[in-house]
Amino acid sequence: MTPSAAETKMQFLFTLRAQGVTDKRVLEAMERIDRARFVQYQPERAYDDTPLPINCGQTISQPSVVGLMTQALNVQPRDKVLEVGTGSGYQAAVLSQLARRVYTIDRFARLANEAKAIFEKLDLGNITSVMGDGSFGLPDQAPFDRILVTAAAEDPPGPLLAQLKIGGIMVVPVGQSNAVQSLIKVTRNDDGFEYDEIRDVRFVPLVEGIGRE
C-alpha cells in the first residue's frame, strides 16, 4: 500500500526536523512549495532527502540542506534576497515564501528559463529569474539583505560580499569542489565580516562565465 500525499508530506517534515530544520516559518514554506514540481527526473523520489539530477549536469539539493541553508539565512518579510545558482528553482521558490523579493541568477539560460516557467505556473510573482554570471552577483539590484550561494567557492566571493548590506547575511558553501566543503554563514557588520561554520556539505563548484546549454 502506497502512502497518501498527506502521509508523504508528514514524513517529509519529520525528516527535516530530524536533520535540524526547526524554524517554523521555514518548515511552513517548505510545506507549501511542492518539490515534485521542480524534480525533472525520478519524480517518485521528490520527497526523499537526497539530491537529484536536473538538466545541464546540475542537481536539486537535498531538502534538509535547503532547509538548513534557508534557516541560517534568517530571511525577514521585508528582505530583498539574491540567490546565486537557480538550478531547478526550488530553493528560490522556498525563499519567495519568506522574503519581499527574490532575485535568482544562473549561468545556464536553460535552467533560468525553466525555473521562470515554473515560477509563473505557481504564481510566484516576487521572483525575478536572470541568466548571467552569478559569481559577480547583480550589482544593479544591490545591496541585498540576504545572499544565498548554492555552489561552492574556495572563499566567499568578494563581489558578493560587497553587495551585502550592513547587517546582512550570506550563506555559502566554501572549500575545494572535489572535497567536502563547509557551509558558512557570513554576517556583515560595521567593521567587517563575521564567519560561522554550519555543517559539512557537498556542492557543485561556483564557476565563472556563462554556461553553454
Secondary structure as a PSIPRED ss2 file (coil, helix, strand):
# PSIPRED VFORMAT (PSIPRED V4.0)

   1 M C   1.000  0.000  0.000
   2 T C   1.000  0.000  0.000
   3 P C   1.000  0.000  0.000
   4 S C   1.000  0.000  0.000
   5 A H   0.000  1.000  0.000
   6 A H   0.000  1.000  0.000
   7 E H   0.000  1.000  0.000
   8 T H   0.000  1.000  0.000
   9 K H   0.000  1.000  0.000
  10 M H   0.000  1.000  0.000
  11 Q H   0.000  1.000  0.000
  12 F H   0.000  1.000  0.000
  13 L H   0.000  1.000  0.000
  14 F H   0.000  1.000  0.000
  15 T H   0.000  1.000  0.000
  16 L H   0.000  1.000  0.000
  17 R H   0.000  1.000  0.000
  18 A H   0.000  1.000  0.000
  19 Q C   1.000  0.000  0.000
  20 G C   1.000  0.000  0.000
  21 V C   1.000  0.000  0.000
  22 T C   1.000  0.000  0.000
  23 D C   1.000  0.000  0.000
  24 K H   0.000  1.000  0.000
  25 R H   0.000  1.000  0.000
  26 V H   0.000  1.000  0.000
  27 L H   0.000  1.000  0.000
  28 E H   0.000  1.000  0.000
  29 A H   0.000  1.000  0.000
  30 M H   0.000  1.000  0.000
  31 E H   0.000  1.000  0.000
  32 R H   0.000  1.000  0.000
  33 I C   1.000  0.000  0.000
  34 D C   1.000  0.000  0.000
  35 R H   0.000  1.000  0.000
  36 A H   0.000  1.000  0.000
  37 R H   0.000  1.000  0.000
  38 F H   0.000  1.000  0.000
  39 V C   1.000  0.000  0.000
  40 Q C   1.000  0.000  0.000
  41 Y C   1.000  0.000  0.000
  42 Q C   1.000  0.000  0.000
  43 P H   0.000  1.000  0.000
  44 E H   0.000  1.000  0.000
  45 R H   0.000  1.000  0.000
  46 A C   1.000  0.000  0.000
  47 Y C   1.000  0.000  0.000
  48 D C   1.000  0.000  0.000
  49 D C   1.000  0.000  0.000
  50 T C   1.000  0.000  0.000
  51 P C   1.000  0.000  0.000
  52 L E   0.000  0.000  1.000
  53 P E   0.000  0.000  1.000
  54 I C   1.000  0.000  0.000
  55 N H   0.000  1.000  0.000
  56 C H   0.000  1.000  0.000
  57 G H   0.000  1.000  0.000
  58 Q C   1.000  0.000  0.000
  59 T E   0.000  0.000  1.000
  60 I E   0.000  0.000  1.000
  61 S C   1.000  0.000  0.000
  62 Q C   1.000  0.000  0.000
  63 P H   0.000  1.000  0.000
  64 S H   0.000  1.000  0.000
  65 V H   0.000  1.000  0.000
  66 V H   0.000  1.000  0.000
  67 G H   0.000  1.000  0.000
  68 L H   0.000  1.000  0.000
  69 M H   0.000  1.000  0.000
  70 T H   0.000  1.000  0.000
  71 Q H   0.000  1.000  0.000
  72 A H   0.000  1.000  0.000
  73 L H   0.000  1.000  0.000
  74 N C   1.000  0.000  0.000
  75 V C   1.000  0.000  0.000
  76 Q C   1.000  0.000  0.000
  77 P C   1.000  0.000  0.000
  78 R C   1.000  0.000  0.000
  79 D C   1.000  0.000  0.000
  80 K E   0.000  0.000  1.000
  81 V E   0.000  0.000  1.000
  82 L E   0.000  0.000  1.000
  83 E E   0.000  0.000  1.000
  84 V E   0.000  0.000  1.000
  85 G C   1.000  0.000  0.000
  86 T C   1.000  0.000  0.000
  87 G C   1.000  0.000  0.000
  88 S C   1.000  0.000  0.000
  89 G C   1.000  0.000  0.000
  90 Y H   0.000  1.000  0.000
  91 Q H   0.000  1.000  0.000
  92 A H   0.000  1.000  0.000
  93 A H   0.000  1.000  0.000
  94 V H   0.000  1.000  0.000
  95 L H   0.000  1.000  0.000
  96 S H   0.000  1.000  0.000
  97 Q C   1.000  0.000  0.000
  98 L C   1.000  0.000  0.000
  99 A C   1.000  0.000  0.000
 100 R C   1.000  0.000  0.000
 101 R E   0.000  0.000  1.000
 102 V E   0.000  0.000  1.000
 103 Y E   0.000  0.000  1.000
 104 T E   0.000  0.000  1.000
 105 I E   0.000  0.000  1.000
 106 D E   0.000  0.000  1.000
 107 R C   1.000  0.000  0.000
 108 F C   1.000  0.000  0.000
 109 A H   0.000  1.000  0.000
 110 R H   0.000  1.000  0.000
 111 L H   0.000  1.000  0.000
 112 A H   0.000  1.000  0.000
 113 N H   0.000  1.000  0.000
 114 E H   0.000  1.000  0.000
 115 A H   0.000  1.000  0.000
 116 K H   0.000  1.000  0.000
 117 A H   0.000  1.000  0.000
 118 I H   0.000  1.000  0.000
 119 F H   0.000  1.000  0.000
 120 E H   0.000  1.000  0.000
 121 K H   0.000  1.000  0.000
 122 L C   1.000  0.000  0.000
 123 D C   1.000  0.000  0.000
 124 L C   1.000  0.000  0.000
 125 G C   1.000  0.000  0.000
 126 N C   1.000  0.000  0.000
 127 I E   0.000  0.000  1.000
 128 T E   0.000  0.000  1.000
 129 S E   0.000  0.000  1.000
 130 V E   0.000  0.000  1.000
 131 M E   0.000  0.000  1.000
 132 G C   1.000  0.000  0.000
 133 D C   1.000  0.000  0.000
 134 G H   0.000  1.000  0.000
 135 S H   0.000  1.000  0.000
 136 F H   0.000  1.000  0.000
 137 G C   1.000  0.000  0.000
 138 L C   1.000  0.000  0.000
 139 P H   0.000  1.000  0.000
 140 D H   0.000  1.000  0.000
 141 Q H   0.000  1.000  0.000
 142 A C   1.000  0.000  0.000
 143 P C   1.000  0.000  0.000
 144 F E   0.000  0.000  1.000
 145 D E   0.000  0.000  1.000
 146 R E   0.000  0.000  1.000
 147 I E   0.000  0.000  1.000
 148 L E   0.000  0.000  1.000
 149 V E   0.000  0.000  1.000
 150 T C   1.000  0.000  0.000
 151 A C   1.000  0.000  0.000
 152 A E   0.000  0.000  1.000
 153 A E   0.000  0.000  1.000
 154 E C   1.000  0.000  0.000
 155 D C   1.000  0.000  0.000
 156 P C   1.000  0.000  0.000
 157 P C   1.000  0.000  0.000
 158 G H   0.000  1.000  0.000
 159 P H   0.000  1.000  0.000
 160 L H   0.000  1.000  0.000
 161 L H   0.000  1.000  0.000
 162 A H   0.000  1.000  0.000
 163 Q C   1.000  0.000  0.000
 164 L E   0.000  0.000  1.000
 165 K E   0.000  0.000  1.000
 166 I E   0.000  0.000  1.000
 167 G E   0.000  0.000  1.000
 168 G E   0.000  0.000  1.000
 169 I E   0.000  0.000  1.000
 170 M E   0.000  0.000  1.000
 171 V E   0.000  0.000  1.000
 172 V E   0.000  0.000  1.000
 173 P E   0.000  0.000  1.000
 174 V E   0.000  0.000  1.000
 175 G C   1.000  0.000  0.000
 176 Q C   1.000  0.000  0.000
 177 S C   1.000  0.000  0.000
 178 N C   1.000  0.000  0.000
 179 A C   1.000  0.000  0.000
 180 V C   1.000  0.000  0.000
 181 Q E   0.000  0.000  1.000
 182 S E   0.000  0.000  1.000
 183 L E   0.000  0.000  1.000
 184 I E   0.000  0.000  1.000
 185 K E   0.000  0.000  1.000
 186 V E   0.000  0.000  1.000
 187 T E   0.000  0.000  1.000
 188 R E   0.000  0.000  1.000
 189 N E   0.000  0.000  1.000
 190 D C   1.000  0.000  0.000
 191 D C   1.000  0.000  0.000
 192 G E   0.000  0.000  1.000
 193 F E   0.000  0.000  1.000
 194 E E   0.000  0.000  1.000
 195 Y E   0.000  0.000  1.000
 196 D E   0.000  0.000  1.000
 197 E E   0.000  0.000  1.000
 198 I E   0.000  0.000  1.000
 199 R E   0.000  0.000  1.000
 200 D E   0.000  0.000  1.000
 201 V E   0.000  0.000  1.000
 202 R C   1.000  0.000  0.000
 203 F C   1.000  0.000  0.000
 204 V C   1.000  0.000  0.000
 205 P E   0.000  0.000  1.000
 206 L C   1.000  0.000  0.000
 207 V C   1.000  0.000  0.000
 208 E C   1.000  0.000  0.000
 209 G C   1.000  0.000  0.000
 210 I C   1.000  0.000  0.000
 211 G C   1.000  0.000  0.000
 212 R C   1.000  0.000  0.000
 213 E C   1.000  0.000  0.000
